[in-house]
């Protein structure tokens, strides 16, 4: 029996747990061991009881480095099953829901219209989620003068280059 494929009561493998807590080093060790055993990406595609993959959990918890590492290890680079939960929510849905806007922006850049136009099983798009978050936009915030000044000078990191290799 393969220890790495063992699941807890939530259906999480060791890779799910490592991705959830944002442990890049553990994710690297587990995916390397899995790759050598199976010559493939078996654990990356495993789903827990909620239909979530390790990649999805990394996005759900805002762990950018882990998300990009696992994304680089996925065989299918399209908006495939690894990037959706069983309810149809994508990694973009969950990052917007949890206010991980920097990661959301990078996901949009990576998947373009394919991800932005995605719909979950309730018919909700990522844009619906964003529309429900008026605080995400400067125009809807009632800032005091000194907060407005600080807001204008917030440093935003440039997009990281997305390549097949991490």
Secondary structure, DSSP 8 states (H G I E B T S, - for coil): --GGG---TT---HHHHHHHHT-HHHHHHHHHHHHHHHSS-TGGG---TTS--HHHHHHHTT-HHHHHHHHHH-S--SS-GGGB-TTS-BHHHHHHHTT-HHHHHHHHHHHTHHHHT-B-TTS-BHHHHHHT-GGGSGGG----HHHHHHHHT----------S--
